[in-house]
Amino acid sequence: CSVYSFCSPYWVLDGLNSAQSKTDMKLLVISYYWPPAGGPGVQRWLKTALALQDQGHDVEVLTVDPKAATYPLKDMSLLKESESLTVHHSGATDWFKRYQQLTRRKEVPFSGFANQAGTPGPLQKLSRFIRGNCFLPDPRKGWNKQATALANKLLQSKDWDLIITTGPPHSTHLIGQTLQKTHGITWWADFRDPWTDIYYYDQFYPTRWARRKDMAMEQSVLSQADRILCVSEDLKRLLSSKVKRSSNDFHIMPNGYDPQDFSDAASQPSNEAFTLAYTGTLTLQYPLDALYKAIQGVIDASQAINLVIAGRPAKECVDQLQQMARVSNGLFSFKALGYLPHAESVKVLERADALLLLIPDLPNNKGILTGKLFEYIGSGRPIWGFGPDGSDAQAILDKVNAGKLHEDPNKASQQLLSWMHDFPSGASQSGKEAYTRAGLAKALMA
């Protein structure tokens, strides 16, 4: 079954007792990011763990003690959602404090350095070089020793069936690798993002030696994990190209969404002007020029339009949108709400007339599936934005009848203008059901 439908599972579990009921598995999920950390990486396994627990599995979580952790984002509201799960915390060595001292920055760097505007200065370049060559595979490996020690105790206390590690940080997979070797337990490695192929990897200025060492660790994880979980078909293609393994050793599990996060109301919003909403990180690698031109096309047609961003857009993007608003004669307004708790960001989606989706301008970007895509689908709002023709994201939008990605800003403007007069519907009900966390969790364990 393809990544787009998940109508039925296409593989069965290896290395597990086939006589055991599939509804009473004992799972230990190992994840650095866990509430009070925020962001889609947290929600992926928080929601999946809860869904697995509801389906009869015994799920526990091993994570870092928040007092010893460095989180780019925090979402305290997620703590309540995790209360029904047994969560174990280990200590950690916080090497990111050294980074902050070196760069004199209070903020932890975001993915892709979204919160670091402009060209990096000499101090930033030095700190990135140290990060990319001295802390392999990443600085958060400072929790591995203590996490492994705690995991050893947990594995001795219960007859576990399976451990799952999730990355980034990809250093977490090294914990699973050690536990598999020590205990002979079945281990699955979940990849939410690429490892040595992540789009900002070269911004760490890795030497040839560092790159080889990092690739060797990546190769060992891909070779030794009993199963590789991926968020998209494209990531599966990338990772499977690095190792000689059966395609059945890989399982695609998109991020999905939780229907309970959304209200039952599907009525059209009552905004004074047509409102676009965007949630999440927005770096300079995204097709921002195309976005600016499309919005300007709507303004030039004397139609009012609003844009609301809940997340962390690059400073240059905020400056440009604010300037466009100032000279638009009231036809364009822009609000940057900053990072919001998940429940509040969902409300932003529900209040919008349409949702903005942007696929980064990167090599091989046709396979990029951002986590927000599935929440956008779950909201029931139409989806508009920019991405390459023939992308995996567009294939999903077509399948669930949820919207359109463009390459041409003029055509994108025309679509928005038509939507302003003939409000479209979002994803079909059957399309939304295909990407619920519960359905994806069930397929994972089938």
C-alpha positions in Angstrom: 0.0 0.0 0.0 1.4 3.4 -0.9 2.3 6.3 1.5 -0.7 8.1 0.2 -3.5 5.7 1.3 -2.3 3.4 4.0 -5.3 1.3 3.2 -3.6 -1.8 4.5 -0.2 -2.7 6.0 2.3 -4.3 3.7 4.6 -6.0 6.1 4.6 -7.9 9.4 6.9 -7.6 12.4 10.1 -9.6 12.4 11.9 -10.8 15.5 8.8 -10.9 17.6 6.9 -13.8 19.0 4.3 -14.6 16.3 2.0 -16.2 18.8 1.8 -13.1 20.9 -1.3 -10.9 20.5 -0.5 -7.7 18.5 -2.6 -5.7 20.9 -0.4 -6.3 24.0 3.1 -5.3 22.8 5.5 -3.8 25.3 7.2 -0.8 23.7 9.8 1.5 24.9 10.0 4.8 22.9 13.3 6.7 23.2 13.0 10.4 22.2 15.0 13.4 23.2 12.1 15.7 22.4 9.2 15.3 24.7 6.8 17.7 26.5 7.5 20.4 27.6 9.4 20.6 24.3 7.2 21.8 21.5 7.1 21.3 17.7 6.0 18.6 15.3 8.7 16.1 16.3 7.3 16.0 19.8 3.7 15.6 18.6 4.7 12.7 16.2 5.5 10.3 19.1 3.4 11.8 21.7 0.3 11.3 19.6 1.5 7.9 18.2 2.3 6.6 21.7 -1.2 7.7 23.0 -2.8 6.0 19.9 -0.8 2.8 20.5 -1.8 2.8 24.2 -5.5 3.2 23.2 -5.1 0.2 20.9 -4.0 -2.0 23.8 -0.2 -1.7 23.8 1.9 -1.1 26.8 3.9 2.0 25.9 6.5 3.7 28.0 8.8 6.6 27.1 12.4 7.4 27.9 13.5 11.0 27.5 15.8 13.6 28.8 15.2 15.5 32.0 13.8 18.9 31.0 16.2 20.5 33.5 19.1 19.2 31.5 17.6 19.6 28.0 17.9 22.3 25.4 14.7 22.9 23.5 14.3 25.5 20.7 10.6 25.5 21.5 8.4 24.8 24.5 4.7 23.9 24.6 3.6 23.4 28.2 0.1 22.5 27.1 1.4 19.2 25.8 2.4 18.1 29.3 -1.3 17.4 30.1 -1.7 15.2 27.0 1.2 13.0 28.1 -0.1 12.4 31.7 -1.5 8.9 30.9 1.9 7.6 29.7 4.7 6.4 31.9 7.7 8.6 31.2 11.3 8.0 32.4 13.8 10.9 32.5 17.6 10.7 32.4 20.2 13.3 33.0 22.3 14.8 30.3 25.4 16.9 29.6 24.3 20.2 28.1 26.8 21.0 25.5 24.5 23.6 24.0 25.3 25.9 26.9 28.8 26.1 25.5 27.4 27.1 22.1 25.3 29.8 23.6 28.3 31.1 25.6 30.4 31.1 22.5 27.9 32.9 20.2 26.5 35.1 23.0 23.0 34.1 22.0 20.2 33.4 24.4 18.2 31.3 21.9 18.9 27.7 21.0 19.3 27.5 17.2 16.3 26.5 15.2 16.3 23.9 12.5 18.0 25.4 9.5 19.0 28.4 11.6 15.6 30.0 11.1 16.1 32.3 14.0 19.5 33.5 12.9 19.0 36.2 10.3 21.6 37.4 7.8 25.0 36.0 6.9 26.7 34.4 9.8 29.6 36.3 11.3 33.0 35.0 12.2 31.9 33.9 15.7 28.9 32.1 14.3 30.9 30.4 11.6 33.4 29.2 14.2 30.7 27.8 16.5 29.0 26.0 13.6 32.4 24.5 12.6 32.9 23.3 16.1 29.4 21.8 16.1 29.9 20.1 12.7 33.3 18.6 13.5 33.6 18.1 17.2 30.1 17.0 18.3 29.2 14.1 16.0 26.6 13.3 15.2 25.1 16.2 17.2 25.6 18.0 20.5 22.6 16.3 22.1 24.6 13.1 22.3 25.4 14.5 25.8 22.4 12.5 27.1 23.4 9.2 25.5 25.4 7.8 28.4 22.8 8.5 31.0 19.9 7.5 28.8 21.6 4.2 28.0 22.2 3.5 31.7 18.6 4.1 32.5 17.4 2.1 29.5 19.5 -0.9 30.7 17.7 -0.8 34.0 14.3 -0.6 32.3 15.1 -3.5 30.0 15.9 -5.6 33.0 12.7 -4.8 34.8 10.2 -5.9 32.1 10.0 -8.3 29.2 10.0 -5.7 26.5 9.2 -6.6 22.9 10.5 -3.6 21.1 12.4 -0.3 21.4 11.9 2.6 19.1 14.3 5.5 18.8 13.4 8.7 16.9 15.6 11.3 15.4 16.7 14.1 15.1 18.7 14.2 17.1 20.1 11.2 15.3 22.5 10.6 18.2 19.4 9.0 19.8 19.7 6.1 17.4 23.1 5.2 18.9 21.3 4.5 22.1 19.0 2.0 20.4 22.0 0.5 18.6 23.8 -0.1 21.9 20.7 -1.6 23.5 20.1 -4.0 20.6 23.7 -5.2 20.9 23.6 -5.6 24.6 20.2 -7.1 25.1 19.4 -8.6 21.7 16.1 -6.7 21.7 14.2 -5.7 18.5 15.0 -2.1 17.6 13.3 0.2 15.1 14.9 3.6 14.1 12.5 6.3 13.2 13.8 9.0 10.8 11.8 12.3 10.9 14.5 14.0 8.8 17.6 13.0 6.8 20.9 12.6 8.7 23.9 13.6 6.5 21.6 14.9 3.7 19.7 17.4 5.8 19.5 20.7 3.8 21.5 22.7 6.2 24.3 20.1 6.8 26.9 22.1 4.9 26.3 25.1 7.1 28.2 23.2 9.8 31.3 23.3 7.6 32.1 19.6 8.0 35.7 18.5 7.1 36.1 15.4 4.9 37.0 13.5 8.1 33.9 14.6 9.9 31.7 13.9 7.0 33.1 10.3 6.6 32.7 9.6 10.3 29.1 10.9 10.4 28.2 8.9 7.3 29.7 5.8 8.9 27.5 6.2 11.9 24.5 6.8 9.7 25.4 3.6 7.7 25.7 1.5 10.8 22.3 2.6 12.1 20.6 1.9 8.8 22.3 -1.5 8.6 21.7 -2.7 12.1 18.2 -1.5 13.0 15.6 -4.2 12.6 13.2 -1.7 10.9 13.6 1.8 9.5 10.6 4.1 9.9 10.4 7.1 7.5 8.0 10.1 7.3 7.8 10.0 3.5 8.3 7.9 0.4 11.2 10.2 -0.6 13.0 9.8 2.7 12.6 6.0 2.2 14.2 6.3 -1.2 17.1 8.3 0.2 17.8 6.1 3.1 17.4 2.8 1.3 19.9 4.0 -1.3 22.5 4.0 1.4 22.2 0.4 2.4 21.6 -3.0 0.8 18.3 -4.0 2.5 14.9 -5.3 1.4 12.3 -2.6 0.8 10.1 -4.4 3.4 12.7 -3.4 6.0 11.4 0.2 5.6 8.0 1.4 6.8 6.5 4.8 5.8 4.6 6.5 8.7 3.7 10.1 7.9 3.2 12.5 10.8 -0.6 12.5 10.5 -3.0 14.4 12.7 -5.3 13.9 15.6 -9.0 14.6 14.8 -9.6 15.4 18.5 -7.4 18.5 18.1 -10.0 20.1 15.8 -13.5 21.3 16.5 -16.5 19.6 14.8 -17.5 22.9 13.1 -16.7 22.9 9.4 -18.4 26.2 8.6 -16.8 28.9 6.5 -14.9 31.5 8.5 -16.3 35.0 8.7 -13.1 37.1 8.1 -13.5 40.6 6.8 -10.8 39.9 4.2 -9.6 36.6 2.8 -7.2 35.2 5.3 -4.2 32.9 4.7 -2.6 31.1 7.6 0.8 29.5 8.0 2.2 27.6 10.9 5.7 26.5 11.7 9.2 27.5 10.7 9.9 29.6 7.6 13.5 30.0 6.5 15.1 31.7 3.5 15.2 28.3 1.7 11.5 28.5 1.1 10.0 30.1 -2.1 9.4 33.5 -0.5 9.8 35.5 -3.7 7.0 33.6 -5.3 4.9 34.2 -2.3 5.5 37.9 -2.3 4.7 38.1 -6.0 1.5 36.2 -5.6 0.3 38.3 -2.8 1.2 41.4 -4.8 -0.9 40.1 -7.6 -3.9 40.0 -5.4 -3.3 43.5 -4.2 -2.9 44.7 -7.7 -6.3 43.3 -8.4 -7.7 45.6 -5.7 -8.6 42.7 -3.5 -7.9 42.6 0.3 -5.9 39.7 1.7 -4.5 38.9 5.2 -1.6 36.7 6.1 -1.1 35.2 9.6 2.0 33.3 10.6 2.1 31.3 13.8 5.7 30.1 14.2 9.2 31.4 13.6 9.7 33.0 10.2 13.1 34.4 9.2 13.5 38.1 10.1 14.0 39.0 6.4 10.7 37.4 5.6 8.9 39.4 8.4 10.6 42.6 7.3 9.5 42.1 3.6 5.9 41.3 4.5 5.6 44.2 6.9 6.9 46.5 4.2 4.4 45.2 1.7 1.6 45.8 4.2 2.7 49.4 4.8 2.5 50.3 1.0 -0.6 48.3 0.2 -3.1 51.1 1.0 -4.9 48.8 3.5 -5.3 45.9 1.0 -2.8 43.6 2.7 -2.3 43.0 6.4 0.3 40.7 8.0 0.5 39.3 11.6 3.4 37.4 13.0 2.0 35.7 16.1 5.2 33.9 17.2 5.3 30.4 18.4 2.0 29.3 19.9 1.0 26.3 21.9 -0.3 23.5 19.7 -4.0 24.0 20.6 -3.8 27.7 19.8 -2.0 27.1 16.4 -4.9 24.7 15.5 -7.4 27.5 16.1 -5.4 29.7 13.8 -5.9 27.1 11.0 -9.6 26.8 11.7 -10.1 30.6 11.6 -8.4 30.9 8.2 -10.0 30.9 4.8 -7.1 28.9 3.3 -3.8 27.6 4.5 -0.3 28.4 3.1 2.0 25.5 2.3 5.5 26.1 1.0 8.0 23.4 -0.1 11.6 24.5 0.4 13.7 25.4 -2.7 16.2 22.6 -2.3 17.6 19.8 -4.5 15.3 16.8 -4.8 12.5 18.7 -3.1 9.7 16.8 -4.8 9.7 14.3 -1.9 9.5 16.8 0.9 6.4 16.3 3.1 6.3 18.9 5.9 4.6 17.8 9.1 2.1 20.7 8.8 0.6 19.2 5.6 -1.3 16.6 7.6 -2.7 19.0 10.1 -3.7 21.2 7.3 -5.6 18.3 5.8 -7.2 17.6 9.2 -8.4 21.1 9.5 -10.6 20.8 6.4 -9.4 24.1 5.0 -8.2 24.4 1.4 -4.5 24.4 0.9 -2.6 26.8 -1.4 1.1 27.5 -1.9 4.2 26.8 -3.8 6.1 23.6 -4.6 7.6 21.7 -7.6 5.4 20.0 -10.2 5.0 16.3 -9.5 5.8 16.6 -5.8 4.7 14.0 -3.2 2.9 16.8 -1.4 0.8 17.6 -4.5 0.0 13.9 -5.0 -1.4 13.8 -1.5 -3.4 17.0 -2.1 -4.8 15.6 -5.3 -5.8 12.3 -3.6 -7.7 14.0 -0.8 -8.9 16.9 -3.0 -7.4 19.5 -0.7 -5.7 22.1 -2.8 -3.0 23.1 -5.2 0.7 24.0 -5.1 2.1 26.3 -7.8 5.4 27.2 -9.4 4.0 30.3 -11.3 3.1 33.2 -9.0 0.7 34.6 -11.5 -1.4 31.4 -11.7 -1.2 31.2 -7.9 -2.7 34.8 -7.6 -5.5 33.8 -10.0 -6.4 30.8 -7.9 -6.6 33.0 -4.8 -8.8 35.5 -6.6 -11.1 32.8 -7.8 -11.3 31.3 -4.2 -12.3 34.7 -2.9 -15.5 34.5 -5.0 -16.2 30.8 -4.9 -15.0 29.5 -1.5 -13.6 25.9 -2.0 -13.9 23.0 0.3 -10.9 21.3 1.9 -10.0 17.6 2.1 -12.7 15.0 1.8 -13.8 13.1 4.9 -12.3 9.9 3.6 -9.1 11.7 2.7 -8.8 13.1 6.3 -9.4 9.7 7.8 -6.5 8.2 5.9 -4.0 10.3 7.9 -5.3 10.1 11.5 -2.6 9.2 14.1 -4.8 6.3 15.2 -4.9 4.8 11.7 -1.2 5.2 11.1 -0.4 3.7 14.5 -2.5 0.7 13.7 -0.8 0.2 10.4 2.6 0.5 12.1 1.9 -2.5 14.5 -0.1 -4.7 12.1 
